[in-house]
Amino acid sequence: MKSITIQSYLESLGLKPKEITIYITLYSLGKNPASSIARACNLERVYTYKALQKFVSMWITAQTVSNNV
């Protein structure tokens, strides 16, 4: 059986390297706002937010709303 890494799997889904970094950071940190994930990845919040929205549209993560934010 061939072993596949999460990174190669995410690449096969068409994610870009920065998006993969965001996804892995999200997985590591757990539920956090886009600003915290962006800070941990050292990426712009807007780029991170768009990547997170992409993940939701691809059904590889879910979006939650806390305190109407």
Secondary structure by P-SEA (a helix, b strand, c coil): cccccaaaaaaaacccaaaaaaaaaaaaaccccaaaaaaaacccaaaaaaaaaaaaaaccbbbbbcccc
